[in-house]
Amino acid sequence: MSWVLAETDDGLDPTRREHAMRAMSQAWNSITGAGPNDLMLALVDSALFSRYLDLNRARIRPAARPAFLLRTLAHLITSRLTRGHLAIAANHPGS
């Protein structure tokens, strides 16, 4: 299961939001090789998205961020090689 959180304009029209989500879902599945039931996609208004990023950054100590990024990239590469698509657990070991 992939979980994708994407920023959008505050108050985006629901019709445009749905169209964007469909296009993103199709692109994601095409790029990753995952099926349509393997994606949870959320388009989040800018104000809420900024708050989420701030809280997420705060949970990882600044000194630990480079190692966290390298582990994340290693997990992505490994999943691509072993599973055929990009995948990572939300809280992989050692994070």
Rosetta constraint file for C-alpha pairs under 8 A:
AtomPair CA 1 CA 37 HARMONIC 7.85 0.50
AtomPair CA 1 CA 38 HARMONIC 4.43 0.50
AtomPair CA 1 CA 39 HARMONIC 5.57 0.50
AtomPair CA 1 CA 40 HARMONIC 7.27 0.50
AtomPair CA 1 CA 87 HARMONIC 7.64 0.50
AtomPair CA 2 CA 38 HARMONIC 5.95 0.50
AtomPair CA 2 CA 39 HARMONIC 4.69 0.50
AtomPair CA 2 CA 40 HARMONIC 6.03 0.50
AtomPair CA 2 CA 87 HARMONIC 6.67 0.50
AtomPair CA 2 CA 88 HARMONIC 7.80 0.50
AtomPair CA 3 CA 39 HARMONIC 5.88 0.50
AtomPair CA 3 CA 40 HARMONIC 4.68 0.50
AtomPair CA 3 CA 41 HARMONIC 5.91 0.50
AtomPair CA 4 CA 39 HARMONIC 7.44 0.50
AtomPair CA 4 CA 40 HARMONIC 6.21 0.50
AtomPair CA 4 CA 41 HARMONIC 4.83 0.50
AtomPair CA 4 CA 42 HARMONIC 6.33 0.50
AtomPair CA 5 CA 41 HARMONIC 6.05 0.50
AtomPair CA 5 CA 42 HARMONIC 4.97 0.50
AtomPair CA 5 CA 43 HARMONIC 6.13 0.50
AtomPair CA 5 CA 44 HARMONIC 6.95 0.50
AtomPair CA 6 CA 41 HARMONIC 7.79 0.50
AtomPair CA 6 CA 42 HARMONIC 6.23 0.50
AtomPair CA 6 CA 43 HARMONIC 4.92 0.50
AtomPair CA 6 CA 44 HARMONIC 6.06 0.50
AtomPair CA 6 CA 49 HARMONIC 7.88 0.50
AtomPair CA 7 CA 43 HARMONIC 5.74 0.50
AtomPair CA 7 CA 44 HARMONIC 5.08 0.50
AtomPair CA 7 CA 45 HARMONIC 5.98 0.50
AtomPair CA 7 CA 46 HARMONIC 5.59 0.50
AtomPair CA 7 CA 49 HARMONIC 5.97 0.50
AtomPair CA 8 CA 12 HARMONIC 7.02 0.50
AtomPair CA 8 CA 43 HARMONIC 5.99 0.50
AtomPair CA 8 CA 44 HARMONIC 5.76 0.50
AtomPair CA 8 CA 45 HARMONIC 5.10 0.50
AtomPair CA 8 CA 46 HARMONIC 5.62 0.50
AtomPair CA 9 CA 45 HARMONIC 5.56 0.50
AtomPair CA 9 CA 46 HARMONIC 5.58 0.50
AtomPair CA 10 CA 45 HARMONIC 4.45 0.50
AtomPair CA 10 CA 46 HARMONIC 5.42 0.50
AtomPair CA 10 CA 47 HARMONIC 6.82 0.50
AtomPair CA 11 CA 45 HARMONIC 6.66 0.50
AtomPair CA 12 CA 16 HARMONIC 6.91 0.50
AtomPair CA 12 CA 17 HARMONIC 6.26 0.50
AtomPair CA 12 CA 45 HARMONIC 7.56 0.50
AtomPair CA 13 CA 17 HARMONIC 6.09 0.50
AtomPair CA 14 CA 18 HARMONIC 6.08 0.50
AtomPair CA 15 CA 19 HARMONIC 6.27 0.50
AtomPair CA 16 CA 20 HARMONIC 6.09 0.50
AtomPair CA 17 CA 21 HARMONIC 6.13 0.50
AtomPair CA 17 CA 43 HARMONIC 7.26 0.50
AtomPair CA 18 CA 22 HARMONIC 6.23 0.50
AtomPair CA 19 CA 23 HARMONIC 6.32 0.50
AtomPair CA 20 CA 24 HARMONIC 6.05 0.50
AtomPair CA 21 CA 25 HARMONIC 5.95 0.50
AtomPair CA 21 CA 41 HARMONIC 7.15 0.50
AtomPair CA 21 CA 42 HARMONIC 7.74 0.50
AtomPair CA 21 CA 43 HARMONIC 7.24 0.50
AtomPair CA 22 CA 26 HARMONIC 6.22 0.50
AtomPair CA 23 CA 27 HARMONIC 6.18 0.50
AtomPair CA 24 CA 28 HARMONIC 5.91 0.50
AtomPair CA 25 CA 29 HARMONIC 6.12 0.50
AtomPair CA 25 CA 36 HARMONIC 7.38 0.50
AtomPair CA 25 CA 39 HARMONIC 7.35 0.50
AtomPair CA 25 CA 41 HARMONIC 7.30 0.50
AtomPair CA 26 CA 30 HARMONIC 6.11 0.50
AtomPair CA 26 CA 36 HARMONIC 7.79 0.50
AtomPair CA 27 CA 31 HARMONIC 6.11 0.50
AtomPair CA 28 CA 32 HARMONIC 5.95 0.50
AtomPair CA 28 CA 33 HARMONIC 7.97 0.50
AtomPair CA 28 CA 34 HARMONIC 7.88 0.50
AtomPair CA 29 CA 33 HARMONIC 5.32 0.50
AtomPair CA 29 CA 34 HARMONIC 4.99 0.50
AtomPair CA 29 CA 35 HARMONIC 5.94 0.50
AtomPair CA 29 CA 36 HARMONIC 6.53 0.50
AtomPair CA 29 CA 39 HARMONIC 7.92 0.50
AtomPair CA 30 CA 34 HARMONIC 7.36 0.50
AtomPair CA 32 CA 84 HARMONIC 7.82 0.50
AtomPair CA 32 CA 85 HARMONIC 4.69 0.50
AtomPair CA 32 CA 86 HARMONIC 5.48 0.50
AtomPair CA 33 CA 84 HARMONIC 6.97 0.50
AtomPair CA 33 CA 85 HARMONIC 5.33 0.50
AtomPair CA 33 CA 86 HARMONIC 7.99 0.50
AtomPair CA 34 CA 38 HARMONIC 6.06 0.50
AtomPair CA 34 CA 39 HARMONIC 7.83 0.50
AtomPair CA 34 CA 85 HARMONIC 6.42 0.50
AtomPair CA 35 CA 39 HARMONIC 7.58 0.50
AtomPair CA 44 CA 48 HARMONIC 6.60 0.50
AtomPair CA 44 CA 49 HARMONIC 5.80 0.50
AtomPair CA 45 CA 49 HARMONIC 6.05 0.50
AtomPair CA 46 CA 50 HARMONIC 6.07 0.50
AtomPair CA 47 CA 51 HARMONIC 6.55 0.50
AtomPair CA 48 CA 52 HARMONIC 6.24 0.50
AtomPair CA 49 CA 53 HARMONIC 6.25 0.50
AtomPair CA 50 CA 54 HARMONIC 6.20 0.50
AtomPair CA 51 CA 55 HARMONIC 6.28 0.50
AtomPair CA 52 CA 56 HARMONIC 6.08 0.50
AtomPair CA 53 CA 57 HARMONIC 6.00 0.50
AtomPair CA 54 CA 58 HARMONIC 6.17 0.50
AtomPair CA 55 CA 59 HARMONIC 6.52 0.50
AtomPair CA 56 CA 60 HARMONIC 7.28 0.50
AtomPair CA 57 CA 61 HARMONIC 8.00 0.50
AtomPair CA 60 CA 64 HARMONIC 6.51 0.50
AtomPair CA 60 CA 65 HARMONIC 6.34 0.50
AtomPair CA 61 CA 65 HARMONIC 6.45 0.50
AtomPair CA 64 CA 68 HARMONIC 6.17 0.50
AtomPair CA 65 CA 69 HARMONIC 6.10 0.50
AtomPair CA 66 CA 70 HARMONIC 6.24 0.50
AtomPair CA 67 CA 71 HARMONIC 6.16 0.50
AtomPair CA 68 CA 72 HARMONIC 6.12 0.50
AtomPair CA 68 CA 95 HARMONIC 6.17 0.50
AtomPair CA 69 CA 73 HARMONIC 6.20 0.50
AtomPair CA 70 CA 74 HARMONIC 6.11 0.50
AtomPair CA 71 CA 75 HARMONIC 6.16 0.50
AtomPair CA 72 CA 76 HARMONIC 6.31 0.50
AtomPair CA 72 CA 88 HARMONIC 7.41 0.50
AtomPair CA 73 CA 77 HARMONIC 6.22 0.50
AtomPair CA 74 CA 78 HARMONIC 6.06 0.50
AtomPair CA 75 CA 79 HARMONIC 6.09 0.50
AtomPair CA 75 CA 87 HARMONIC 7.50 0.50
AtomPair CA 75 CA 88 HARMONIC 6.13 0.50
AtomPair CA 76 CA 80 HARMONIC 6.23 0.50
AtomPair CA 76 CA 86 HARMONIC 5.41 0.50
AtomPair CA 76 CA 87 HARMONIC 5.72 0.50
AtomPair CA 76 CA 88 HARMONIC 6.04 0.50
AtomPair CA 77 CA 81 HARMONIC 6.28 0.50
AtomPair CA 77 CA 86 HARMONIC 7.15 0.50
AtomPair CA 78 CA 82 HARMONIC 6.00 0.50
AtomPair CA 79 CA 83 HARMONIC 5.23 0.50
AtomPair CA 79 CA 84 HARMONIC 6.77 0.50
AtomPair CA 79 CA 85 HARMONIC 6.24 0.50
AtomPair CA 79 CA 86 HARMONIC 5.56 0.50
AtomPair CA 79 CA 87 HARMONIC 5.65 0.50
AtomPair CA 79 CA 88 HARMONIC 7.38 0.50
AtomPair CA 80 CA 84 HARMONIC 4.64 0.50
AtomPair CA 80 CA 85 HARMONIC 4.45 0.50
AtomPair CA 80 CA 86 HARMONIC 4.89 0.50
AtomPair CA 80 CA 87 HARMONIC 7.27 0.50
AtomPair CA 81 CA 85 HARMONIC 7.58 0.50
AtomPair CA 88 CA 92 HARMONIC 7.22 0.50
AtomPair CA 91 CA 95 HARMONIC 6.24 0.50
